[in-house]
Amino acid sequence: MKKFEGNYVDIFNRKIFKAEVIVEDGRIIEINPNDNKSDLYILPGLIDSHVHIESTMLIPSEFSKLAVKNGTVAVVSDPHEIANVLGKDGVEFMISNSKQTPLKIFFSVPSCVPATGFETSGAKLDANDINYLFEKHKLLVLGEMMNYPGVIFNDPDVHSKLDVAKKHNAIIDGHIPGISGEQLEKYVSAGISTDHECFTIDEAIEKINLGMKILIREGSAAKNFNELYPLISKFNNFVMLCTDDSHPDDLIKYGHINKILKMGIKLNIDIFDLLNAACINPVQHYKLPVGLLRKNDPADFIIVNNLQDFEILETVINGNTVYSHNRILFTTEKEKSINNFNAQKIKPDNIQISPASSKMKVIEVIDKELVTNSFIIKPKVDNDNVISDIENDILKIVVYNRYSNISVPQVAFINGFGLKSGAIATSIAHDSHNIISLGCSDEEICNAINEIIIHKGGLCYVKNNDYYTLPLEFAGLMTQEPAEHVANVYEKLNNIIKSNGSVLTAPFMTLSFMALLVIPNLKIGDKGLFDVSSFNFTNLFE
């Protein structure tokens, strides 16, 4: 039997009182009001309602150490990143590794592997694979349905996946940025219940009026809290909080879901409304076996210094204190890495491109957003090769299929990175995770791509003969190095890139989404330049 005393935060009745919480066999057996002298606060643990653990570049057992340190007791995780690389084997690795940690990780079954038929992934998950994962692992959620055109226009493969989820009474997560009216209504009517891609209040309210739950996202690249936070007060029962994609340096510096709570506290949002979004709504919507600090609940809760600073002092999961005063109180074992990487090195000749006209399309990056714009510009040409126009911030961008040893690099041009020298590359390129690179010269772009190939995955910056690299040995997406080491190397990489001209908040994170063909407007995949609005390939030149 364990006893915890402090100011008990009763979210359901929206009141706070002195109490003793008694825990036995992992559950809360009594909550007794008393006159204890503690100034600390006991409240339910926080829940990330939508996260891709792979985006932290840490395998689940290492990610969990950062999560519990920040008061997170549970996450709903969509492993579609590793599924795009390794299929069912990747999903099962994540499930297996997560069992090393006390963090309650609830995996969804990836719905869109690959995200579209317009790119090359390392694996595919069809309706039979999805059914297998639901049955074998008793999963609760079908991961975000990014192929919204497939839902709206009745793609039989897409609807067969939705039917499997419904057969298992699973919650179905959504992903439908910028779509409204009849098309949105049809998407929702297919049984899809959430969206985390809202960029405006009006977009979110339209979805709420159709019955969707809105997940307010605050990640490393996509940050929507400042636009959407009024929803927390106005539509409290329809809102949850999520990070979606966050890198380890941000998790260490700023926190996890507790970071979003602190942002809300500074805006004077009612603390009970915030906690409802961070605790109760995810448990109820996803039907999670996570405690909410009630008698007979699993003993999942946190202790904080006060409700203004919200400093996490202790995290308790199933009655065990897993984090206390800057100490992680559990250990994990080393894993054998898994991967899928077959690309061969390339030469500058492989990414040269002749100008087909004087009008060239350019991808325009928007900092802190996943969407892009586009515009037309006259290409800069040298010896019949279109090259990066550094002065005008028009850089060559290349996507190269990592899964084949006979593939051809695809070339386009991008504005908004601001890089003045060198090149960057990564094997994290949503969602198929081919190699993506951009830079100031063809030679440096090739050197950066080849560095990723040598390590079979990772992040790198190359300038002349200088190489700065973070290897990612698990699927080219993650490592089992400690989070602090990964964050330190990643931060150094970002600082080097920014010192060489990049103006972006998170250069690697932003680059990784330039290959995501389901987020408007102009993107590039391993098969060519892609117009998301028409959902088809487009020519680089007009």
C-alpha distance (Angstrom), angle and dihedral (degrees) to the residues before:
residue distance angle dihedral
M1 . . .
K2 3.81 . .
K3 3.79 129.4 .
F4 3.81 127.6 -154.3
E5 3.80 121.9 -172.7
G6 3.77 131.7 -166.8
N7 3.79 143.5 86.6
Y8 3.80 103.9 -29.4
V9 3.82 112.9 -141.9
D10 3.80 108.5 -148.5
I11 3.81 104.1 -166.1
F12 3.80 96.2 -179.5
N13 3.80 94.2 55.4
R14 3.82 93.3 31.1
K15 3.78 96.1 -129.0
I16 3.81 139.7 114.2
F17 3.79 125.7 -143.9
K18 3.80 140.4 157.5
A19 3.77 111.0 -88.9
E20 3.77 148.5 152.2
V21 3.80 117.1 -123.4
I22 3.81 112.4 -154.2
V23 3.81 118.7 -159.1
E24 3.79 128.7 -168.0
D25 3.81 130.3 168.2
G26 3.77 91.7 -4.2
R27 3.80 96.3 -54.2
I28 3.77 137.1 94.4
I29 3.80 107.0 -108.9
E30 3.81 99.5 174.2
I31 3.79 140.9 12.5
N32 3.79 107.4 -164.5
P33 3.81 122.6 -174.5
N34 3.80 110.5 -133.5
D35 3.80 143.3 152.1
N36 3.81 99.3 -99.5
K37 3.79 118.9 162.8
S38 3.80 98.0 -133.4
D39 3.79 118.6 125.2
L40 3.82 92.0 -162.9
Y41 3.80 126.1 105.2
I42 3.81 127.3 -128.6
L43 3.79 115.5 -156.9
P44 3.80 139.9 153.3
G45 3.79 117.1 -73.6
L46 3.80 119.4 -100.3
I47 3.79 124.9 -104.4
D48 3.79 129.6 -152.4
S49 3.79 102.5 -146.2
H50 3.80 95.3 -161.9
V51 3.79 127.8 18.0
H52 3.77 138.5 148.1
I53 3.79 102.5 -144.3
E54 3.80 89.7 -164.3
S55 3.81 89.2 67.3
T56 3.79 90.0 66.0
M57 3.83 85.7 62.4
L58 3.81 86.9 -129.5
I59 3.78 127.7 110.2
P60 3.84 111.6 -117.9
S61 3.80 95.4 -96.9
E62 3.81 91.1 57.0
F63 3.81 95.1 39.6
S64 3.80 89.6 54.1
K65 3.80 91.1 63.3
L66 3.79 90.6 60.0
A67 3.79 92.1 43.3
V68 3.80 97.9 53.9
K69 3.79 90.7 43.9
N70 3.79 86.6 61.8
G71 3.78 95.7 47.6
T72 3.80 97.6 -98.6
V73 3.79 112.7 143.7
A74 3.82 98.6 172.7
V75 3.79 141.7 17.5
V76 3.79 135.1 -169.2
S77 3.78 101.8 -137.9
D78 3.79 127.6 -168.1
P79 3.84 107.9 -156.5
H80 3.79 94.6 -165.6
E81 3.81 91.6 124.2
I82 3.79 94.1 65.7
A83 3.80 90.9 34.5
N84 3.81 88.9 61.5
V85 3.80 87.9 56.0
L86 3.81 103.1 37.1
G87 3.81 107.8 9.1
K88 3.80 118.3 -149.4
D89 3.82 90.8 -7.2
G90 3.79 89.7 60.3
V91 3.80 93.4 50.0
E92 3.79 91.1 47.9
F93 3.80 91.4 50.0
M94 3.81 89.6 55.3
I95 3.80 92.0 48.5
S96 3.80 92.4 47.0
N97 3.79 95.1 46.7
S98 3.81 92.0 46.7
K99 3.80 89.2 62.6
Q100 3.80 88.6 71.6
T101 3.78 90.4 68.8
P102 3.82 134.6 64.8
L103 3.82 90.7 -138.8
K104 3.79 108.2 111.3
I105 3.79 102.9 -120.4
F106 3.79 114.0 -176.5
F107 3.78 110.1 -168.3
S108 3.75 123.0 -153.4
V109 3.79 122.0 -148.2
P110 3.82 108.8 -106.8
S111 3.80 109.9 -114.6
C112 3.79 101.9 -170.4
V113 3.78 113.0 49.4
P114 2.93 101.4 173.6
A115 3.80 99.1 21.4
T116 3.81 89.5 -139.6
G117 3.77 137.8 -0.3
F118 3.80 89.0 -115.8
E119 3.80 96.3 81.4
T120 3.80 140.4 49.0
S121 3.78 118.0 -108.9
G122 3.77 129.0 179.9
A123 3.79 92.6 -116.9
K124 3.77 145.1 4.0
L125 3.79 132.1 -133.9
D126 3.79 114.8 -155.6
A127 3.79 128.6 -176.6
N128 3.81 91.8 -83.8
D129 3.81 91.4 53.2
I130 3.78 90.1 48.7
N131 3.78 91.2 50.1
Y132 3.82 89.8 49.6
L133 3.81 92.5 53.4
F134 3.80 93.0 46.9
E135 3.79 92.0 49.8
K136 3.79 98.9 42.2
H137 3.80 98.6 44.2
K138 3.83 101.9 26.8
L139 3.79 91.4 -128.0
L140 3.79 122.2 -174.3
V141 3.80 106.9 -150.7
L142 3.80 141.7 48.0
G143 3.80 106.0 -138.4
E144 3.78 123.9 -115.9
M145 3.80 112.5 -51.9
M146 3.79 98.4 -134.7
N147 3.77 94.8 167.8
Y148 3.79 92.3 81.5
P149 3.83 92.9 156.9
G150 3.80 86.8 58.5
V151 3.81 90.0 53.8
I152 3.80 94.8 44.6
F153 3.81 96.5 44.1
N154 3.81 95.9 41.3
D155 3.78 102.6 -110.5
P156 3.82 102.6 -172.4
D157 3.82 94.3 -142.5
V158 3.80 91.8 52.4
H159 3.78 93.3 47.8
S160 3.80 91.8 47.1
K161 3.81 87.9 59.1
L162 3.80 90.7 49.7
D163 3.80 89.4 49.9
V164 3.82 90.9 53.5
A165 3.80 90.4 52.2
K166 3.79 91.5 49.7
K167 3.82 90.2 49.3
H168 3.81 87.8 58.3
N169 3.84 92.7 44.0
A170 3.79 88.3 -119.9
I171 3.77 126.1 164.8
I172 3.81 110.0 -114.0
D173 3.80 118.0 -141.0
G174 3.78 121.3 -149.9
H175 3.78 141.1 -145.4
I176 3.80 115.2 -173.3
P177 3.82 114.7 142.5
G178 3.80 119.2 -168.5
I179 3.81 98.0 -6.7
S180 3.81 118.6 129.9
G181 3.79 143.2 159.5
E182 3.79 122.5 30.6
Q183 3.80 94.2 -9.5
L184 3.80 91.8 55.1
E185 3.80 90.5 46.8
K186 3.80 90.7 53.4
Y187 3.82 90.9 48.7
V188 3.80 92.3 51.8
S189 3.80 92.5 44.1
A190 3.83 88.1 61.4
G191 3.81 87.2 72.8
I192 3.80 98.9 -96.0
S193 3.78 109.6 147.9
T194 3.81 111.1 -177.9
D195 3.78 143.5 41.3
H196 3.79 130.3 -168.5
E197 3.82 97.8 175.8
C198 3.83 101.1 81.5
F199 3.79 114.7 133.7
T200 3.82 99.3 177.1
I201 3.79 137.5 40.3
D202 3.80 92.2 -122.8
E203 3.80 91.4 54.2
A204 3.80 90.9 50.2
I205 3.80 94.5 47.0
E206 3.80 92.0 51.2
K207 3.80 88.9 53.9
I208 3.81 92.8 45.9
N209 3.81 90.0 51.5
L210 3.79 87.2 56.8
G211 3.80 90.4 53.0
M212 3.81 100.7 -99.3
K213 3.78 123.2 141.1
I214 3.80 113.9 -128.4
L215 3.80 119.1 -138.9
I216 3.80 107.9 -154.9
R217 3.79 105.7 -142.9
E218 3.78 128.0 -150.3
G219 3.79 109.2 170.0
S220 3.79 135.3 144.5
A221 3.81 97.3 -82.2
A222 3.80 105.1 12.4
K223 3.79 111.5 57.2
N224 3.80 116.3 174.1
F225 3.81 103.4 152.7
N226 3.79 97.1 96.8
E227 3.80 90.2 53.8
L228 3.80 98.5 41.1
Y229 3.82 106.2 33.0
P230 3.86 94.4 103.4
L231 3.81 86.5 70.5
I232 3.80 89.5 69.7
S233 3.80 91.5 67.5
K234 3.82 99.8 31.6
F235 3.82 99.7 43.0
N236 3.77 102.2 18.5
N237 3.80 98.1 159.0
F238 3.81 91.2 51.8
V239 3.80 98.1 54.3
M240 3.79 135.3 85.6
L241 3.81 132.6 169.5
C242 3.78 127.8 -121.0
T243 3.79 143.2 163.3
D244 3.82 98.8 -152.7
D245 3.82 95.0 -176.3
S246 3.81 122.8 15.3
H247 3.77 132.3 160.5
P248 3.81 122.6 -135.0
D249 3.80 97.2 -111.4
D250 3.81 90.3 58.6
L251 3.80 91.6 47.1
I252 3.80 90.4 51.9
K253 3.80 96.2 43.1
Y254 3.78 102.6 37.3
G255 3.77 107.8 14.8
H256 3.77 136.1 -126.1
I257 3.83 125.7 -90.0
N258 3.81 87.3 -20.8
K259 3.81 86.7 65.4
I260 3.81 89.9 59.9
L261 3.79 91.1 47.4
K262 3.79 90.3 53.2
M263 3.80 89.9 51.7
G264 3.79 89.2 52.9
I265 3.79 93.2 46.7
K266 3.82 90.2 54.6
L267 3.81 88.4 53.8
N268 3.82 89.9 52.6
I269 3.79 93.9 -116.2
D270 3.79 109.8 165.3
I271 3.81 108.1 -91.1
F272 3.80 92.3 -135.3
D273 3.80 91.2 53.6
L274 3.80 89.2 51.2
L275 3.79 93.3 48.1
N276 3.79 91.4 46.4
A277 3.81 88.6 57.8
A278 3.81 93.2 43.6
C279 3.80 99.4 42.4
I280 3.79 120.9 9.6
N281 3.81 101.7 38.5
P282 3.83 96.5 53.9
V283 3.80 92.3 47.2
Q284 3.77 92.9 49.3
H285 3.80 97.6 40.7
Y286 3.80 97.1 46.3
K287 3.83 94.1 32.5
L288 3.78 91.4 -125.9
P289 3.82 122.4 -178.1
V290 3.80 90.7 -128.5
G291 3.79 124.4 129.8
L292 3.81 122.2 -114.7
L293 3.81 97.1 -164.5
R294 3.79 97.4 -90.4
K295 3.77 130.3 129.5
N296 3.85 110.8 -80.1
D297 3.81 92.0 15.8
P298 3.79 121.7 125.2
A299 3.80 106.1 -88.8
D300 3.82 97.5 -107.3
F301 3.79 110.6 145.7
I302 3.78 146.7 121.3
I303 3.77 136.4 -132.5
V304 3.81 118.7 -141.2
N305 3.79 133.9 -176.7
N306 3.81 94.6 -122.5
L307 3.79 141.3 -31.3
Q308 3.81 94.5 -100.1
D309 3.82 105.0 51.9
F310 3.81 90.8 26.2
E311 3.80 93.8 -158.3
I312 3.81 109.9 178.6
L313 3.80 109.5 -128.2
E314 3.81 101.1 166.8
T315 3.79 138.2 8.0
V316 3.79 120.0 -158.9
I317 3.81 123.3 -168.4
N318 3.81 122.3 -178.1
G319 3.77 87.9 -12.0
N320 3.81 95.1 -55.5
T321 3.77 121.1 114.9
V322 3.80 101.9 -128.4
Y323 3.80 97.4 171.7
S324 3.79 128.8 28.1
H325 3.79 130.5 169.9
N326 3.82 98.7 -27.6
R327 3.81 95.5 -36.4
I328 3.78 127.0 111.4
L329 3.79 106.4 -143.5
F330 3.80 101.3 -158.3
T331 3.78 135.8 61.0
T332 3.81 133.9 -144.9
E333 3.81 134.9 -152.2
K334 3.80 128.8 -121.1
E335 3.82 116.8 -98.9
K336 3.79 132.2 -148.1
S337 3.80 108.9 -111.2
I338 3.81 123.1 -115.5
N339 3.80 126.4 -158.9
N340 3.81 148.9 158.6
F341 3.80 112.5 -149.2
N342 3.81 127.6 143.1
A343 3.82 107.2 148.7
Q344 3.80 120.0 132.8
K345 3.80 124.6 -139.4
I346 3.80 118.8 -89.8
K347 3.81 137.2 -148.2
P348 3.83 131.2 -139.3
D349 3.81 89.4 -101.6
N350 3.80 88.1 65.2
I351 3.81 93.4 63.8
Q352 3.78 100.2 40.5
I353 3.78 114.9 117.2
S354 3.78 130.5 -171.2
P355 3.82 119.3 -134.8
A356 3.81 111.1 -106.4
S357 3.80 92.7 -171.2
S358 3.80 142.7 -13.6
K359 3.82 91.6 -95.6
M360 3.81 116.5 77.6
K361 3.80 128.1 176.8
V362 3.79 116.6 -126.6
I363 3.80 128.7 -163.3
E364 3.81 109.9 -128.9
V365 3.80 115.6 -150.4
I366 3.81 121.4 -146.4
D367 3.80 113.0 -154.3
K368 3.83 114.8 -118.5
E369 3.81 91.1 10.5
L370 3.79 133.9 96.4
V371 3.79 94.0 -150.9
T372 3.81 119.6 86.7
N373 3.78 136.2 -158.7
S374 3.79 127.3 -148.8
F375 3.79 139.9 -147.5
I376 3.79 140.8 177.9
I377 3.80 123.1 -106.8
K378 3.77 139.0 166.2
P379 3.83 108.4 -100.1
K380 3.78 123.1 -120.5
V381 3.81 108.1 -123.6
D382 3.79 131.8 -164.3
N383 3.82 119.8 -180.0
D384 3.82 91.5 -19.5
N385 3.82 91.7 -51.0
V386 3.80 122.3 112.7
I387 3.79 106.0 -130.9
S388 3.78 137.8 -175.7
D389 3.79 113.6 -73.8
I390 3.79 98.4 -147.5
E391 3.80 95.5 177.5
N392 3.81 90.8 59.4
D393 3.81 94.6 36.7
I394 3.81 93.8 -114.4
L395 3.81 106.1 142.8
K396 3.77 130.7 -177.2
I397 3.81 112.2 -112.4
V398 3.81 123.3 -163.9
V399 3.80 133.4 -168.2
Y400 3.81 116.6 -165.2
N401 3.81 126.0 -171.8
R402 3.82 107.8 -115.7
Y403 3.80 95.6 -168.8
S404 3.81 99.3 61.6
N405 3.80 132.4 60.2
I406 3.81 92.9 -153.1
S407 3.82 102.7 47.9
V408 3.81 127.5 127.9
P409 3.84 121.1 -130.0
Q410 3.82 115.5 -116.0
V411 3.80 117.3 -136.9
A412 3.81 133.3 -156.0
F413 3.80 137.8 143.3
I414 3.78 132.5 -108.3
N415 3.80 138.8 -164.8
G416 3.80 129.7 -157.6
F417 3.80 104.3 48.3
G418 3.78 94.0 95.5
L419 3.81 94.6 -155.2
K420 3.81 110.2 162.5
S421 3.80 100.5 -175.4
G422 3.79 140.3 12.9
A423 3.79 130.0 14.7
I424 3.79 138.1 -96.0
A425 3.80 130.2 -149.8
T426 3.78 138.5 178.2
S427 3.79 140.8 178.0
I428 3.81 88.6 -141.9
A429 3.79 101.6 94.0
H430 3.78 113.9 146.2
D431 2.88 124.7 -91.6
S432 3.78 111.9 -8.1
H433 3.81 92.9 29.7
N434 3.74 100.4 -137.0
I435 3.80 117.4 157.5
I436 3.80 114.3 -77.0
S437 3.79 124.5 -172.5
L438 3.77 141.4 165.9
G439 3.76 132.6 -177.4
C440 3.73 152.8 141.2
S441 3.81 99.1 -91.1
D442 3.78 135.9 29.6
E443 3.80 91.8 -125.5
E444 3.81 93.9 53.8
I445 3.81 92.0 45.5
C446 3.81 89.5 54.0
N447 3.78 92.0 46.0
A448 3.80 90.3 52.0
I449 3.81 92.6 48.4
N450 3.80 91.1 48.0
E451 3.80 91.2 50.2
I452 3.81 88.7 57.3
I453 3.81 89.9 48.5
I454 3.82 92.1 51.0
H455 3.81 91.0 54.7
K456 3.83 93.5 37.5
G457 3.76 89.6 -126.1
G458 3.77 142.5 -2.4
L459 3.79 142.9 97.4
C460 3.77 126.6 -69.4
Y461 3.78 146.1 171.0
V462 3.80 119.6 -155.3
K463 3.79 127.3 -168.1
N464 3.77 118.5 172.2
N465 3.82 103.5 -50.8
D466 3.79 95.7 -20.3
Y467 3.82 118.1 104.8
Y468 3.80 126.8 -170.4
T469 3.81 113.0 -175.0
L470 3.80 141.7 175.3
P471 3.85 108.3 -165.7
L472 3.82 117.0 -146.9
E473 3.78 106.7 -162.8
F474 3.81 98.2 179.0
A475 3.81 107.5 80.9
G476 3.79 89.4 -39.0
L477 3.81 85.7 -76.4
M478 3.79 109.2 79.9
T479 3.77 145.6 24.8
Q480 3.79 134.3 -157.1
E481 3.77 92.8 -137.9
P482 3.82 111.5 121.5
A483 3.78 115.2 -80.0
E484 3.79 92.6 -118.9
H485 3.82 91.4 56.7
V486 3.80 92.7 47.2
A487 3.79 91.8 47.0
N488 3.79 91.5 49.1
V489 3.81 94.5 51.2
Y490 3.80 92.0 42.1
E491 3.80 92.2 50.1
K492 3.81 90.8 49.5
L493 3.80 89.7 51.2
N494 3.79 91.5 51.0
N495 3.79 92.3 47.0
I496 3.81 91.3 50.7
I497 3.79 90.6 50.1
K498 3.79 92.3 48.0
S499 3.81 91.3 47.2
N500 3.80 86.0 56.3
G501 3.77 92.6 56.5
S502 3.82 109.9 -81.5
V503 3.79 112.3 143.8
L504 3.81 96.9 -169.5
T505 3.79 124.7 113.7
A506 3.82 92.5 -136.2
P507 3.83 110.0 13.2
F508 3.82 97.9 180.0
M509 3.78 93.8 43.6
T510 3.79 91.0 50.0
L511 3.81 92.4 46.3
S512 3.79 90.8 51.7
F513 3.80 91.0 60.3
M514 3.79 95.6 51.3
A515 3.81 87.5 85.5
L516 3.82 95.3 50.1
L517 3.78 102.1 112.1
V518 3.81 96.4 -169.1
I519 3.81 97.3 63.3
P520 3.84 115.9 77.1
N521 2.89 144.4 -78.4
L522 3.81 127.5 7.2
K523 3.82 119.8 -7.4
I524 3.81 138.9 156.8
G525 3.80 128.5 -127.7
D526 3.77 134.6 178.3
K527 3.83 89.5 -87.5
G528 3.79 97.9 48.8
L529 3.80 148.8 -76.5
F530 3.80 111.8 -27.4
D531 3.81 131.8 -154.1
V532 3.79 105.2 -153.0
S533 3.82 92.9 -168.2
S534 3.80 92.2 62.4
F535 3.82 90.9 28.1
N536 3.76 93.1 -132.4
F537 3.77 142.8 93.7
T538 3.78 119.2 -77.8
N539 3.80 133.7 -163.4
L540 3.79 119.8 -102.6
F541 3.81 90.2 -136.7
E542 3.80 129.2 48.9
